[in-house]
Amino acid sequence: MQTGFASSSRRRRGLLGASALVVAALFLNSPLSHAQAKAPTADPAQLKIDTAKIVSPVSPMLYGMMTEEINHAFDGGLYAELLQNRTFRRSWMGIDHWDLVRNGNAAAEMTFDEHSGPSKALPHSMKIQVTSASEGAEAGVSTAGYWGIPVKPHTTYKGSFFAKADSDGPITAKLVNDKSGASVGEAKVDLKSGDWVRYEFTITTGQLTASTANHFVLTVAHPGTIWLQAASLMPPTYHNTPNGNRIDLMEKMADLHPKFLRLPGGNYLEGDRLEDWYNWKETIGPIVDRPGHQAPWTYYSSDGLGLLEFLEWCEDLKIEPVLAVYAGYALGGKHIEAGKNMEPFVQAALDEIEYVTGDTSTKWGAERAKDGHPAPFPLHYIEIGNEDWLDKSGSYDSRYPQFAHAIRKAYPQYKLIATTPVKTDHPEEQPDVIDDHYYKPPAEMMDFVHHYDNAPRNGPKIFVGEWASMSGSPTPNFGSALGDAAWMTSMERNSDLIILSAYAPLLVNVNPGGMQWSPDLIGYDGLESYGSPSYYAQSLFAGHLGDGTPESSISGAQERFFYSATVGSSDHILHLKLVNASTVDQPLTLDIAGIKASGEATVISLHAASFEATNSMSDPKQIVPHTATRQVGSAPWKHTVPALTIQIVDIPLHS
């Protein structure tokens, strides 16, 4: 992830907006402003489109999603796990995010045991030594999870943990309201003395007010010593997938109409240090076999959302992965030299591809089946590395070919994506696609829309793997949405060259300390989520896309007016995108060949009163699309796009 253009420095760490009267004006050509007074109007512009003359194809994979562990996108976000630090890692302050509970006159201590754990991946544990406890004077541990445990009424939560105990006896798992101290749901688990065992339980809530002001406790009412590891508490998940994802966030992503997910994504693939690379083999299998790893955006990744969960995420949304494989570079600036030292990482990439696509007769296809998914996943694109133009040593020119040769030999059917142009005299070493990233203020993004218009078409295709207009926090304001929409018209117009694109970052936890980068497409806390203005702009563009670009021209339009036109060969619809990023209304005369002599167009508008207007947790629907219809015909017809408005006009064509 990078700010600005490719040469910029890297940034790290760190009711309705329009009245019903205004909405009506969007479709009736009355240039009524958001103040319900007559707005300034630009001179009329002429837009001509010949839908019978298709000048270039539109990539069916144009719009997708990019993901990485940033802004608590996975842990504390999409991944539904409610317990933070469920593997009981420690710092100088103790076992992070867990506290000792001693009710009444109970006596106990909590320590870190580095010599006892349930697996090779988790060789340590939390040790609780209870010397005195009884009913009403219990001892144990508690956690508030990620900014509190979100609890909803009449909901069942599935829990588990690994435990070792020196004596038999029950342990109580309980959800407790912070303010009242009352239990809102609990379950008892009978522990048996002996070695490590995995225990399961369920907690079902009754009638209550949904809240994040809750914590989770595990307590006993008898003396003894207990070791705990790999604790988990999961709410209902999307499609009831075990170890799955938050329902609301998955639904919001589905409404983006994506075609792919770039995974595991961005800096998360590389890590700050060489040892922090995304070692996918440590992210598969049972949770107890996943050690987790240090992610680059300041916090530790549990890897509960591992490679298989990424792939099942794609499957749930009926999209395909764009798989990025680690290529030997760390964000701190170090790299692995090509040659013998790189061979284990090349093999890891080949094994990863086999895990994704191999049938059960292959080693890693069989391992995937063992993990619960016998069927292979679809795959067409493989990206080698991430933002390797940051590597000033130039080593990518030798690292990329080593991966490319090995992958092309084993899997010639896949297209390879390079993260920067590769200097080579050998045509077979040239990538099929180059990944370009753009983060710009809205004004600069609007000025950038012609960047690819005259770009050569005889080289690699383009994947705009990360892009965003940078205004608003934690999520984009309407100015950013206008910049984004302007840029999307450019990508659609040039989709014979730009075959894939993905806004980034996708997700942000809006709680204090949850964000490392802004703006981000979708915001959420533990209970609720919302889409930004840019989210709705992207949903509209991706959901109304044809497969061909017709011949078109415009004259007389003001400078900050943008459009794109695509034709659907199967639905026989002209999908016209109109973006007025000016504070002045834009009248149009539309001369469109190929439309029916009389028909009804659908007009969907996204409008705000200012660049700064936005959505938020407290006002999530201030800016949302509004739909209307209008009669259109084969003769030139007039239409006005109000100031600060993004419109989709779907016009029926002759079949």
N, C-alpha and C positions, 0 to 999 in steps of 0.2 A: 504494500500500500504506500502510495507516494503522493505528496501534494504537488499541485501545479502540473507543469509539463515534465517531460522526462529529465530535464536538466535541473529541476528545482531541488532544494534541500529537503531532506526527509523529515516529516513531522512525526514525533513519537511521544509516548508516555502521556505522557501527560495524565341554535339554533342556527342558523345558516349564515354564511358570510354575505349573501345577497338577499334582498327581500323578494317576495313572490313577484312584485312588480318588476324588479330588475330581471329576474329569471325570464319572465314573459317577454321582456324586451329583447332578450338574446335571440329570439326566434321570429319576432314580428317586425324586425328591422327598425324599431324605434330606438334610436341611439340614446337611451335613457341611462344616465350614469348611476353609480352606486350611491350618490347623494340625492337621487331622484330629481335631478335637474339636467338640462340638456348638456351633454358632454361635447367637447371639441371633436370635430370629425375631419379625418384626412380626406384628400381628394380620392375619388373612386379609382379602384384598380381593376384591371381586366385579367381574369384567369381563364386560360384556354386549356382544355384537356381533350385528347382524342383517345378514348378508351379502346379503340380497335388497334391502335399502334403501340405494341409493347416493346419498349426499348431495352429493357434489362430485367432479369429475374430478381425476385426478392427471396432471400435465404429463408427457408422454413425454420431455421434454428436461430434467427436473429436475436430474439429476446430470451435471456436466461437469468440465472442468479449466481452470484459469487458469495462464498461464505468463508469465514475464518473465525478463530477464537479471539474476538476483540469485543469490547463493550459488554462482556458477559453474554455473548451471543449464544454460547452452548451451555456452559455451567452457569446456572442462575438465569438462564434464558430459554432457548428452544428445548434443550434436553430437560425432561420433566423432573429429574431428581430434585428433591426438596432439601436434602441434607448437604450442607457445605463441609468440605474436608471429611468426607465419609471414610477415608482411609487413615485418618488420625495422624497426619504429618505434624511435626513439631517445629517450633521456632524458639528463639531465646525467651519468648513469653510463655511457652508451654505448648500444649496441644491446641492449635489454632481453631477458634470458633466453637470450642467445647468447654463447658464449665462443670465443676464438681457440684453435686446436689447433696446437701445434708439437712434433711427436714428434722424438726424437733431436736432431740439430743443425739441424733445419729453421729457416728464417728467413722470416717472413711478418708482415703486419699486416692488421688488419680495420678498415675505416672505413665511415662512412655517406656515400653519394654522393647528394646531393639533386638532381642534374642528370641522372641516367640511370635510367630505369625502363621496364618493358614496356608501360605503358598510361597513359592520362590519369588514371585513378583511383589508380595506383601509379607516380608519376613519379620515385620514389627507389629506392634499392637498397642492399644490403650489398656492399661492394667488398673483395675479398680479393687482396692483392698478395703473391705468393709469389716470393721472390728465391732461395731455395735449398730444394730438397726432393728426396727420392729414396725408393726402396722401403725401408721401415723407418724412414724419417725424413720422414713425410708432414706436410703442413700443411693446415689447413682450419678448420672451425668445428664447434661442438657445442651441443646443447641438451638439457636434462632434461625439456622439455615442461611438463606440469602435475604437479608433485610426482612426477616420475619418469615414464619411458615404460613403460606396462604392456605386458608381453610374455607371451604364452601359448605352450605347446608346439604344434608342428605347425600353425602358423597363418600365413597369407599376408597380408602388409601391402602395400598399394598406395601408392606414393609418386610425387611429381612435384615439379618446380620449374621456374621460368623462369631461364634463364642466358644471359649474354653473355660470350664469351671472346675473348682476343686471340690464341689459338693452339689448334690441335687437341690433344686429349689426354683420357684417361679421368679420371673423378671417381668415387670410391667412396662409396656410401651404406651405412652400417653401423649396426647396433644392438649396443651394447656393455654388458655387465654392469658395474655400478658396483663391485662387490666384487672380482670376479676380473679385471676388465679384458679379459676374453675376448669375442670377437665371438660373438653368438648368431644372426647372420644378416646377409648383406650382398649388395650388387649393384653392378656396374660400369656406368657410363653414359659413352658416348663423346661428349664435347663437341666441337662444331665451331666454329671461329673465325667471327666475324661478329656480326650483330645478335641481338636477343633471340629465343630459341626455347624452347618448352615441351618438357621431357624427362619421360619416365615410367620407372618401375622397379618391381620387386616384390622383396620380401624374404620368404623362407619360413623359419620356425624349425624346428628339430628337436626332439628330446627334451630337455626342460628343466623346471625348476620355475617355475611362473607367478610373476611378481614385477613390482613397479613400480620396482625398483632398477636401472634401465637408462637409458642416454642414447643419443641419435642423433647421428652424426657424418657430415660430408661432407668428404672429404679428397682431395688430389691428391699425386702423387709426382713432380711436375715443376714447374719455375718457370713463371710466367705470371700474368696478372691475370684474375680471374673476377668477374663481377657476378651476384648471386643475388636472386631475388624470388619471392614467392608459393610458398614451400616447403610441402609437405604430406605427411603420412603417415597413412594411414587403415587401421584394422583392418577385419575383416568387419563389415558393417552390417545392420540389420534389413531383411529382404526383399532384401538385396544392393543396396539403393538407392544409386546413386552420390552422393557427398557427403552420406551419410546419417547415421543415428542409432545410438546404442549399443543393442545387442540386448537386454540385460537390463533397461534402463530402459524401453524400449518394451514389453517383455513385462509389466512391472509395471504400466504405465499401462493396457494392455489389460485386465488383471485388475481394474481399477477399474470396468469396465463404463461408461465415460463415453459421453455422447451428443454432446458438443461440446468444442471447445477455444477459449477466449477468447484472441485473439491480436492483436497481438504482446504485449499485456498491460501493465497497470499503469503504473508510473512510466517504464518503458522506452519507452512511447509518446511521452512528453513530453520527457524529459531535464531536466537542471537549468537549462540555458540555452535560449533560443529556437533557437539554431543547432544544438542537440543533438537536435532532434526526430527521430522515426523516419521518415526519408525513404526510403520503401519502394523507390523507383526506383533507389536506390543499393545495394539488397540483392539484386537479381536479375541473371541472366546469369552469364557465367563468373566464377570467383573473381577473376581478374586485373582485372575491371572493378568490384570492390567495394572501396571505400576503407576501410570500417569506420567506426565513430563512437564517441564517448565516451558510455558508458552511465551512468546516474545512481548506480549502486551501487559507485563508486570505480574501476572498471576499464574498459578499452577493449573494445568488442565487435568481433569480426572480421566480423560479418554473414555468416559462412559459412552459418549457419542463417538464411536470408533468407525473404522472403515466400513464394516458391515452396516452399521446404523446410517452412515452417509448414503450407502447404496439403497437401503430400504426407504430412506427419506425420498430418494428419487423415485423408487417404485410406488410409494404411496401417492405421489403427485403425478404419476404417469409421465415422467420425464426421464432423460438419460444423463449419466454423469459425463462431465469433461474431466478426465483424470489427470491430475498433476503429480508427477513423480519427482522425488528429491534428486537433485543434480549436483550436490557437492559444494554448495556455497552457504555461508552463514552471514547473517546481517551484520555481525561485528566486523566483517571484512575478510575473514579467513576463508580459504577454499581448499578442497582436496585436489591434489594434482591428478590430471588425467593419466591413464596408464594402469599399472598394477594396483596402485592404492585405490583407484576408483572401481575396480572390478566387483567388490562386494556390494556396492551401491547400485551398480548396473544390474547385478543379479537380483537384488531386492526389488528393483523396478520390474524386471521380467516376472518375478514371482507374484508381484502385486497385480499385474495385468492378468496373470493366470488365475489368481483368486477371484478377480472380477468376472472373467469371461470363460474360464475353463470348465469343461464338463467334469462329471464326477470320476472319470477315469484318470484325470490329472492329479498330481500331488496336492496342489493348492485349491483346485476345484473340489476335491474330496474334503479338504479342510473347511471350505465354505459350507459344504453340505453338513459336515459335523457340527458347524456353528448354527445350523438350522435353516439353511437356504440352498437346497440342491440345485435349483435352476440358475444358470448363469445370467448375468446382467448385460443389457445392450451397451455397446461402446463404439464410438466412431473417432473420437479425438483424444490424443494424449499430449499433455503439455510437459515439457522438459524443463524443470526449474521454475523460478519466479523472479521477475524483475532483475534479471542478471545483468542488465545495463548498469546496475549499481556496482558491479565487480570491476573496479578500475584496473585490475591486473590484466584484463583481457583473456582470462582463462576460459571463458565460456566458448571461445572459438575452438578449444581442444576438448572441453568437457562435453559440449553438445554432440559433436560427431561420434564420440564413443557410445553414448546412449542411443543416438539415432541409428548407427550401424547395427547394434544388437537388437533393437526393437524392430527395425525394418526386416531383418533376417528372420526373426521369430514370428512377427505379426505384420506382414506387408500390407494388410488390408486397412490399417489405421492411418489417419492423418496425424502428422506430428506438428506441434505448435512450439515455436521458439519464443523466448521472452525478450529477445533483441535480435537484430539482424546478425547473421553469422558470416564471418569473413572466411570464405573457402573458394578454392578453384574447382572443386568437384561438385558437379550438378546434383549428384545423388545425396550429397550432404546438405543441400538446401532444404529448409523447412517448408511444409505446405502452408503454414499459417504463421503470422507474427502477432504477438500479443502487445497491443499498445494501451497505455494507461493515461487518463486525463482527469485531473482535478483542478477546476478553475472557478473563479468567481462568476456569477451569472452573466455579467456583462462580457467577460472574456469568452465564455462559452458561446454566447450569441455571435460574437465576432469570429468564432472558429468554425462556423458551420460549413464553410467552403473548402476546408482543408483537404478533403478527399475527392473533390469534384473532378479534378484533372490529374489525379494520381495514376501512375502506370497500372495497367490491368494485366501485365504479362509476367508478374512475379508472384510471390506468396500472397494468399488472401490475408485479411485482417480480422483479428479478434480484439475488440475493445473490451478487454477483460476486467477493467476497473474504470469507472468514470462517475463523475458527479459534479454538479454545480454547488459551489461551497458557500452557502449562506443559510443561517439559521442554526439553532441548537436547542435541544439535542437532535431534532429532526429538521428537514429543510423547510424554509418559509416559501411563500408563493413566488417570490423572485427566483428562487432556485428551481421551482417547478417550471417556470417559464423558460429559464435557461436550459433545463433538462429537455423540455418539449422541443425547443428550437434544435437542440443537438440530435434528438431522435428523428426529426424530419431529415436531417443530413444523413444519418445512418440508413434510413429507409431509402432515400434517393440514391445512395451509394451501396446498396445491399448486394449488388453483384460482386463487390469487393469486400465489404464488411459483412462477414457471414455469421458472426456471433458477437454478442455484447452482454455486459452484465454491470448493473449499477453496484456501487460499493461505498461504504459498508451497508449490509442489509439490515442489521438488527442492533438495537441498543437498549440496555436496561437503564431506565431514567433515574433510578435511585442514586443518592449521593455516593460518588465513588465508583459507580457502575460504568461510566463512560470514559474511554480514552481517545475517542475521535468523534468529531461531528462535522457535518450533519450525517444522519443515518436514516434509512428509508422507513423503518417501522420501530415505534417506541413502545415500551411496556414496563410494567412493574410486576409484582408477583401474581396479581389477580387479573389485570386488564391490559389491553393493548390498543393501539390506534395506528392508522395509516397517515402518513404525512401528505401534504399536497403533491409532492413528487411521486409518492406511492400511487395516488390516483391517476396522475398523468401517465405513469408507466403502465398501469393496468389498462387504461384506455387505449394506448398505442398498441400494446401487445395483443389486446383482445379484438382489435379491428385492423387486421393486416391481410392484404392480398398476397398473391404469389407473383405478380408482375407489376413493373412500373410503366405506366403509359406515357406517351409523349405529352409534354405540358410546357406552358410558358406563362409568365406573369409580367405585367407591365404596370407602372404607376403606383406600386405599393410603397408604403413608407418603409424606412430602413429596418425597423424591428418587427416586421411581419414575415412569418415563415410558413411554409406549407410543404406537404408531401401528398402524393396520390399513389395508391396501389389498387390493383384490380384483382378480384378473386375469380379465378377461372371456373371454380365449382359453384360458388354461391352467387355469381353474377352480380356482384356489388362493387361499386367504386367506393373505396374507403378514403375519404378526404380528411386530412388533418390540417387545421388552421390554427396558427399561434399568433396572437396579437400581444406582444410584450411591451407595447407602447401605452401611454396614458391617453391616447387619442383613438377613437373608434375608427375602424377600417371598413368602408363600404366596398363591396365587390360586385362586379358583373361576371357571372360564370357562364362560359360558353363551353358546354360539355357535349361532345359527340358520342353517340352510342347509348344515351340514356333513353328510357321510355318516354313516349310523347306526353304521358301523364302518369305520375307516380307519387309515392309518399316517401320522403327521406326521413331518416331518424337523425336528430341533432342532439348530441350530448355535450354539455358545456361544463367547464370547470373555471370558476371566476372568483376573484377576490378584489377587495377595494384598494389594496396596496401590496407592494412587494413584501412588506414585513408581516402581513397577515399569515397565520399559520394554524395548525392543529396542535393539540396537546392532550395530556392525560385528563385535564379538567374540562377541555372543550374539544373533544375528538372529532366532531362533525362540523366544525365551523366551515370548512371548505371541502365540499363533496360534489360529485357530478350530479347534474340534473338533466333529465331527458325530455325531449318534446318531439313533435313531428311537424313537417310542413310539406305542402304540395310543391313538386318540381316538375319541370317539363323540358322538352327537347330544345325549345327556344331559349336564348340567353335569359337568365333570370338574376334578380338582384338579391344580395344577402349582405348583412352587416355583421362583422365580428367586433363585439364591444371591446373596449380597452381592457387590458389585463385579463385576457380570456384565452383558454385553450378549448378548441372545439373539435369534435369528431362528427363528420357528416357522412352517413352511409346512404348511398344513392343507388336505387335498383337500376340494372342495365338490361338491355335486350339479351335474352338467353341464346 
